[in-house]
Amino acid sequence: MFRLATSPRSRRVNRRNFLQAATVAGLGSMLGGPFKALAAETGPVAPALKPTGSDVGSLFPFIQSQAVTGEFPLSFLNPRFRSLRSWKKTARGKLLDLLHYAPPPCDPAAETVARVDCGDYVREEVRFNTTPEVRVPAFVLVPKNAPKRAPAIVALHDHGGFYLWGKEKIVALPEENPALADFRRQYYGGRSIAIELVRQGYVVVVIDMFYWGERRMLLDNDAPDWRERPASLSRERIQAFNARAGQNEQLVGRTIYAAGFTWPGVIFWDDVRTVDYLLTRLDVDPRRIGCVGLSVGGLRSCHLAALDERIRAAVVVGWMASFPAQLKQHVRNTIGHTKVVPGLYQHLDYPDVASLAMPTPMLVINGTQDGLFDLDGVKASFAKLNACYTKAGMADHCRTQFYDTPHEFNAEMQAEAWAWLKRFV
């Protein structure tokens, strides 16, 4: 006589075993033959998962199913949009709304804390407000032989997984840490692009992006070398800081979103308010302002031109992509909390955002060996951006260019970028 155990836990275990056995027996009965014996021996068999080839594995089919297919609802290429002005009001309004960050206008209240004669230009260290509460550090490079009011460039530094310094990555200093020179050799052809530009007659401003340089995250018990950043700081200590900062992007991003705003909102508004600051300078021609950047600097350049019509020309290097094309295998090292505007990509793809800059001339450069981006997605983005400018009747204001290179802004690319800025700024 089979007798069930009397304790509650034993009854639950036996009931579960009974149900599993009944399921297996039923499967064997339905399939018959060898499958009946197999079921009896091995128990229930889980359905085989179809390989997805995605970084998110079995979750990818669902995630992909939620992404926009076909034309994005608020793309300028949607036939319902005929007026550029009307479309920009609608699409830019959606972008601004989804940033969930709209600091009130404020006086930059700029202060020059140091001025250094660098031979053919002067380097100023400046502080100014981008919100009533946020004061950002900047370098301003001023050519000595410039006209009374010179054209200006907002030079935007990259991400690069290198957080300890920001503006110094594109403004070389006399006694800098060797790691900065190495970084420029890898990504900028060994050049300081801000210094290249000031020597062409531009007033150049470079701020530290939020979470980089002087605005980096420091914890209560951090050692003095991470706080003071001496030129003698070892490579090991630099790498350790950058590794920690990279790991903590997730935490900082989640904390920002939990507070109800977005990281891109802070970045993009800081850049717009940098233009506000430039307009307070008597040595800047307010009608001749451009912007340029590599990688996240390119993303910033794209959005600055899209959000601020005072920009007369933009150069976007190493950051043009279609977000749906990135989903399968190109999110891990490309699309983080610093770049995601939640919900935006149900309305506009990234090249649609770039086209908000119209009629501002825009040069976009990407490397065909840049593994951060799905190459077919980049090609499609180039085609879309050109189609938007063509529909607006200004095809000659958009240039998209591939170089057979990895993720970098080399000397040849720079030559094309400087020619573009000279033509339009």
C-alpha positions as CSV (number, residue, x, y, z in Angstrom):
1,M,0.0,0.0,0.0
2,F,1.5,3.4,-1.1
3,R,1.1,6.0,1.7
4,L,1.5,9.7,1.3
5,A,3.8,11.5,3.8
6,T,1.8,13.4,6.4
7,S,4.0,16.5,6.9
8,P,3.0,19.6,4.8
9,R,6.4,19.9,3.2
10,S,6.5,16.2,2.3
11,R,3.0,16.4,0.8
12,R,4.1,19.3,-1.4
13,V,7.2,17.4,-2.6
14,N,5.3,14.3,-3.3
15,R,2.6,16.2,-5.1
16,R,5.2,17.9,-7.3
17,N,6.9,14.6,-8.0
18,F,3.6,13.1,-8.9
19,L,2.8,15.9,-11.3
20,Q,6.2,15.7,-13.0
21,A,5.8,11.9,-13.4
22,A,2.4,12.3,-14.9
23,T,3.6,14.9,-17.4
24,V,6.4,12.6,-18.5
25,A,4.1,9.7,-18.8
26,G,1.7,11.7,-20.8
27,L,4.4,12.8,-23.2
28,G,5.6,9.3,-23.6
29,S,2.1,8.1,-24.3
30,M,1.5,10.7,-26.9
31,L,4.8,10.1,-28.7
32,G,5.0,6.4,-28.3
33,G,7.9,4.1,-29.3
34,P,11.4,5.1,-28.3
35,F,10.2,8.5,-27.1
36,K,8.2,6.7,-24.4
37,A,11.2,5.1,-23.0
38,L,13.3,8.2,-23.3
39,A,10.7,10.2,-21.4
40,A,10.7,7.6,-18.7
41,E,14.4,7.7,-18.4
42,T,15.2,11.4,-18.6
43,G,12.1,13.2,-17.6
44,P,10.6,16.3,-19.4
45,V,12.7,17.8,-22.2
46,A,12.9,21.6,-22.4
47,P,12.4,23.0,-25.9
48,A,15.6,23.8,-27.7
49,L,16.4,27.6,-27.9
50,K,17.0,28.9,-31.4
51,P,20.4,30.7,-31.5
52,T,19.9,34.5,-31.9
53,G,23.6,35.6,-32.3
54,S,22.7,38.5,-30.0
55,D,24.5,39.9,-27.0
56,V,21.2,39.6,-25.1
57,G,20.6,36.0,-26.2
58,S,17.0,34.6,-25.9
59,L,15.6,38.1,-25.0
60,F,16.6,39.6,-28.4
61,P,13.5,38.5,-30.4
62,F,11.1,40.2,-28.0
63,I,13.3,43.3,-27.7
64,Q,13.6,43.5,-31.5
65,S,9.9,43.2,-31.9
66,Q,9.3,46.4,-29.9
67,A,11.7,48.5,-32.0
68,V,10.4,50.6,-34.9
69,T,10.4,48.9,-38.3
70,G,10.1,51.0,-41.4
71,E,10.0,54.7,-41.3
72,F,10.0,56.4,-37.9
73,P,6.8,58.3,-37.1
74,L,8.5,61.7,-36.7
75,S,11.1,61.4,-39.4
76,F,11.2,64.3,-41.8
77,L,11.0,61.7,-44.6
78,N,7.5,60.8,-43.4
79,P,5.2,62.0,-46.3
80,R,3.0,63.9,-43.9
81,F,5.7,66.4,-43.2
82,R,6.0,69.0,-45.9
83,S,7.1,72.1,-44.0
84,L,10.6,72.0,-42.5
85,R,9.7,74.6,-39.9
86,S,6.6,72.8,-38.8
87,W,8.4,69.4,-38.7
88,K,11.3,70.8,-36.6
89,K,8.9,72.3,-34.1
90,T,7.2,68.9,-33.6
91,A,10.3,66.7,-33.7
92,R,12.5,69.0,-31.7
93,G,9.7,69.5,-29.2
94,K,9.5,65.7,-28.7
95,L,13.3,65.5,-28.2
96,L,13.3,68.3,-25.6
97,D,10.3,66.8,-23.8
98,L,11.9,63.4,-23.5
99,L,15.2,64.8,-22.1
100,H,13.3,65.5,-18.9
101,Y,15.8,68.3,-18.2
102,A,15.1,71.9,-18.9
103,P,17.2,74.2,-16.7
104,P,16.0,77.8,-16.6
105,P,18.0,80.5,-18.5
106,C,20.7,82.0,-16.4
107,D,23.5,84.5,-16.6
108,P,26.8,82.6,-17.3
109,A,28.5,84.9,-14.8
110,A,31.8,83.9,-16.3
111,E,35.0,84.3,-14.4
112,T,38.5,84.0,-15.9
113,V,40.7,82.4,-13.2
114,A,43.9,82.1,-15.2
115,R,45.4,83.3,-18.4
116,V,48.5,81.7,-20.0
117,D,50.5,83.1,-23.0
118,C,51.1,80.2,-25.4
119,G,52.9,82.1,-28.1
120,D,50.5,82.5,-30.9
121,Y,47.4,82.1,-28.7
122,V,46.3,82.7,-25.1
123,R,44.8,79.9,-23.0
124,E,42.2,81.1,-20.5
125,E,40.8,79.0,-17.7
126,V,37.2,80.0,-17.2
127,R,34.3,79.1,-15.0
128,F,30.7,79.8,-16.1
129,N,27.1,78.8,-15.2
130,T,25.1,76.5,-17.4
131,T,22.2,76.5,-14.8
132,P,21.7,78.7,-11.8
133,E,23.3,75.9,-9.7
134,V,25.8,74.3,-12.1
135,R,29.2,76.0,-12.8
136,V,31.4,74.3,-15.4
137,P,35.2,74.5,-15.9
138,A,36.4,75.4,-19.4
139,F,39.5,76.3,-21.5
140,V,39.1,79.1,-23.9
141,L,41.8,79.4,-26.5
142,V,42.1,82.9,-28.1
143,P,44.2,83.6,-31.2
144,K,46.5,86.6,-30.9
145,N,46.1,87.8,-34.4
146,A,42.4,87.4,-34.8
147,P,40.0,90.2,-35.9
148,K,38.1,92.1,-33.3
149,R,35.3,89.6,-33.5
150,A,36.5,86.1,-34.5
151,P,34.6,83.0,-35.5
152,A,34.3,80.4,-32.7
153,I,34.2,76.7,-32.3
154,V,32.7,74.6,-29.5
155,A,35.2,71.7,-29.4
156,L,33.6,68.6,-27.7
157,H,35.7,66.0,-26.0
158,D,35.0,62.2,-26.3
159,H,34.1,59.4,-23.8
160,G,36.9,57.0,-24.6
161,G,36.5,55.1,-21.3
162,F,38.9,57.8,-20.0
163,Y,37.3,59.8,-17.3
164,L,40.1,61.2,-15.2
165,W,40.6,64.1,-17.6
166,G,38.1,65.7,-20.0
167,K,39.0,69.0,-21.8
168,E,42.7,68.1,-21.5
169,K,42.2,65.2,-24.0
170,I,41.9,67.8,-26.8
171,V,43.9,70.7,-25.2
172,A,47.5,69.7,-24.7
173,L,49.2,71.2,-21.7
174,P,53.0,71.7,-21.2
175,E,53.4,69.4,-18.2
176,E,50.7,66.8,-18.7
177,N,50.5,63.1,-17.8
178,P,52.0,61.0,-20.6
179,A,48.7,59.0,-20.7
180,L,47.1,62.0,-22.3
181,A,49.6,62.2,-25.1
182,D,49.2,58.4,-25.7
183,F,45.4,58.9,-25.9
184,R,45.7,61.6,-28.5
185,R,48.1,59.4,-30.5
186,Q,45.5,56.6,-30.6
187,Y,42.4,58.7,-31.3
188,Y,43.5,62.1,-32.7
189,G,46.5,61.4,-34.8
190,G,48.7,62.7,-32.0
191,R,47.1,66.2,-32.3
192,S,45.3,68.5,-29.9
193,I,42.4,69.5,-32.1
194,A,41.5,72.5,-30.0
195,I,45.0,73.9,-30.5
196,E,44.8,73.1,-34.2
197,L,41.6,75.2,-34.5
198,V,42.8,78.2,-32.5
199,R,45.8,78.4,-34.8
200,Q,43.4,78.7,-37.7
201,G,41.9,81.8,-36.2
202,Y,39.0,80.5,-34.1
203,V,38.2,81.3,-30.5
204,V,37.8,77.7,-29.2
205,V,35.9,76.7,-26.0
206,V,36.2,73.3,-24.4
207,I,34.3,72.3,-21.3
208,D,34.5,69.3,-19.1
209,M,31.5,67.1,-19.7
210,F,29.5,65.9,-16.7
211,Y,31.3,62.9,-15.1
212,W,34.6,63.7,-16.7
213,G,37.7,65.8,-15.7
214,E,37.0,68.3,-12.9
215,R,33.4,67.0,-12.9
216,R,34.4,63.4,-12.3
217,M,32.8,61.3,-9.6
218,L,34.9,61.3,-6.4
219,L,34.0,59.2,-3.4
220,D,34.5,60.2,0.3
221,N,37.5,57.9,0.9
222,D,39.3,58.5,-2.4
223,A,43.1,58.8,-2.2
224,P,44.8,62.2,-2.8
225,D,46.3,61.2,-6.1
226,W,42.8,60.6,-7.6
227,R,41.7,64.0,-6.2
228,E,44.7,66.0,-7.3
229,R,45.6,64.2,-10.6
230,P,49.3,64.9,-10.6
231,A,51.3,64.6,-13.8
232,S,53.2,61.8,-12.2
233,L,50.1,59.7,-11.6
234,S,50.9,56.1,-12.6
235,R,49.3,54.3,-15.5
236,E,48.0,51.7,-13.1
237,R,46.3,54.3,-11.0
238,I,44.8,56.0,-14.1
239,Q,43.5,52.7,-15.4
240,A,42.1,51.9,-11.9
241,F,40.2,55.2,-11.8
242,N,38.9,54.8,-15.3
243,A,37.8,51.2,-14.7
244,R,35.9,52.2,-11.6
245,A,34.2,55.1,-13.4
246,G,33.2,52.9,-16.2
247,Q,31.7,50.3,-13.9
248,N,29.8,53.1,-12.0
249,E,28.2,54.6,-15.1
250,Q,25.4,52.1,-14.6
251,L,24.8,53.2,-11.0
252,V,25.1,56.9,-11.8
253,G,22.7,56.5,-14.8
254,R,20.2,54.6,-12.7
255,T,20.5,57.2,-9.9
256,I,19.9,60.1,-12.4
257,Y,16.8,58.4,-13.9
258,A,15.5,57.6,-10.4
259,A,15.8,61.4,-9.7
260,G,13.5,62.0,-12.7
261,F,15.9,63.5,-15.3
262,T,18.3,62.1,-18.0
263,W,22.1,62.1,-18.4
264,P,21.9,63.2,-22.1
265,G,19.7,66.1,-20.9
266,V,22.6,67.4,-18.7
267,I,25.2,66.9,-21.5
268,F,23.2,68.6,-24.3
269,W,22.0,71.5,-22.2
270,D,25.6,72.2,-20.9
271,D,26.7,72.4,-24.6
272,V,23.8,74.7,-25.6
273,R,24.7,77.0,-22.6
274,T,28.3,77.0,-23.7
275,V,27.1,78.8,-26.8
276,D,25.3,81.2,-24.5
277,Y,28.6,81.9,-22.8
278,L,30.4,82.5,-26.2
279,L,27.8,85.1,-27.1
280,T,28.8,87.1,-24.0
281,R,32.4,87.5,-25.3
282,L,33.2,90.6,-27.2
283,D,35.9,88.8,-29.2
284,V,33.4,86.3,-30.7
285,D,31.4,86.9,-33.8
286,P,27.9,85.6,-32.8
287,R,27.0,84.8,-36.4
288,R,30.0,82.4,-36.9
289,I,29.9,79.6,-34.4
290,G,30.6,75.9,-35.2
291,C,31.1,72.7,-33.4
292,V,33.1,69.5,-33.8
293,G,33.7,66.3,-31.8
294,L,34.8,62.7,-32.0
295,S,32.8,59.7,-30.6
296,V,30.6,61.0,-27.8
297,G,32.0,64.4,-28.8
298,G,30.4,63.6,-32.2
299,L,27.1,62.7,-30.5
300,R,27.3,66.0,-28.7
301,S,28.1,67.9,-31.9
302,C,25.1,66.3,-33.6
303,H,22.7,67.3,-30.8
304,L,24.1,70.7,-30.3
305,A,23.5,71.5,-34.0
306,A,20.0,69.9,-33.7
307,L,19.0,71.9,-30.7
308,D,20.7,75.2,-31.3
309,E,20.2,77.2,-34.5
310,R,23.0,79.5,-33.6
311,I,25.4,76.8,-34.8
312,R,26.4,77.6,-38.3
313,A,28.2,74.3,-39.1
314,A,28.8,71.0,-37.4
315,V,31.3,68.1,-37.8
316,V,30.3,64.7,-36.4
317,V,33.1,62.2,-36.2
318,G,32.7,58.5,-35.2
319,W,29.1,58.6,-34.1
320,M,26.4,58.0,-36.7
321,A,24.2,55.0,-36.4
322,S,20.7,53.6,-36.6
323,F,19.6,52.5,-33.2
324,P,17.5,49.5,-34.4
325,A,20.6,48.2,-36.2
326,Q,22.6,48.5,-33.0
327,L,20.4,46.3,-30.9
328,K,21.7,42.9,-31.8
329,Q,25.4,43.1,-31.0
330,H,26.4,46.8,-30.8
331,V,24.9,48.2,-27.6
332,R,27.4,46.8,-25.0
333,N,30.2,49.4,-25.8
334,T,28.3,52.0,-27.6
335,I,24.9,52.9,-26.2
336,G,25.0,53.6,-22.4
337,H,23.2,55.8,-20.0
338,T,25.2,58.8,-21.3
339,K,23.4,58.5,-24.6
340,V,19.9,57.0,-24.2
341,V,16.9,59.3,-24.3
342,P,14.2,57.0,-23.1
343,G,11.3,56.6,-25.5
344,L,12.9,58.8,-28.2
345,Y,13.6,55.9,-30.5
346,Q,9.9,55.1,-30.9
347,H,9.6,58.5,-32.7
348,L,13.0,59.4,-34.2
349,D,16.1,57.4,-35.2
350,Y,19.5,59.0,-34.6
351,P,19.9,60.3,-38.2
352,D,16.4,61.9,-37.8
353,V,17.7,63.7,-34.8
354,A,20.8,64.8,-36.8
355,S,18.5,66.2,-39.5
356,L,17.0,68.6,-36.9
357,A,20.1,70.6,-37.6
358,M,18.8,71.5,-41.1
359,P,19.7,73.9,-42.7
360,T,22.9,73.9,-40.7
361,P,25.7,72.3,-42.8
362,M,26.8,69.0,-41.3
363,L,29.8,66.8,-42.1
364,V,29.6,63.3,-40.8
365,I,32.6,61.0,-40.8
366,N,32.8,57.3,-39.8
367,G,35.4,54.6,-40.1
368,T,34.5,51.4,-42.0
369,Q,36.6,49.4,-39.5
370,D,34.9,51.0,-36.5
371,G,33.5,48.0,-34.6
372,L,31.3,50.1,-32.3
373,F,28.7,50.4,-35.0
374,D,26.8,48.1,-37.3
375,L,28.2,49.1,-40.7
376,D,25.0,48.5,-42.6
377,G,23.2,50.7,-40.1
378,V,25.8,53.4,-40.6
379,K,25.3,53.2,-44.3
380,A,21.6,53.4,-44.0
381,S,22.0,56.4,-41.6
382,F,24.1,58.2,-44.2
383,A,21.5,57.6,-46.8
384,K,18.7,58.8,-44.6
385,L,20.5,62.0,-43.5
386,N,21.3,62.9,-47.1
387,A,17.7,62.2,-48.1
388,C,16.5,64.5,-45.4
389,Y,18.7,67.3,-46.5
390,T,17.7,66.7,-50.1
391,K,14.0,66.8,-49.3
392,A,14.6,70.1,-47.5
393,G,16.2,71.5,-50.7
394,M,19.8,71.7,-49.3
395,A,21.6,68.6,-50.4
396,D,24.9,70.5,-50.6
397,H,24.7,71.2,-46.9
398,C,25.2,67.6,-45.9
399,R,28.3,65.5,-46.5
400,T,28.7,61.9,-45.3
401,Q,32.1,60.3,-45.6
402,F,33.7,56.9,-44.9
403,Y,37.3,56.4,-44.2
404,D,38.9,52.9,-44.1
405,T,39.9,53.3,-40.4
406,P,38.9,52.3,-36.9
407,H,37.3,54.6,-34.3
408,E,39.5,57.7,-34.6
409,F,39.8,61.3,-35.9
410,N,43.1,61.1,-37.8
411,A,45.0,63.9,-39.6
412,E,43.3,63.2,-43.0
413,M,39.9,63.4,-41.4
414,Q,40.8,66.6,-39.6
415,A,41.9,68.2,-42.9
416,E,38.4,67.5,-44.3
417,A,36.8,68.8,-41.1
418,W,38.7,72.0,-41.0
419,A,37.9,72.7,-44.7
420,W,34.2,72.2,-43.9
421,L,34.3,74.6,-41.0
422,K,36.3,77.2,-43.0
423,R,33.7,77.0,-45.8
424,F,30.7,77.6,-43.5
425,V,31.8,79.3,-40.3
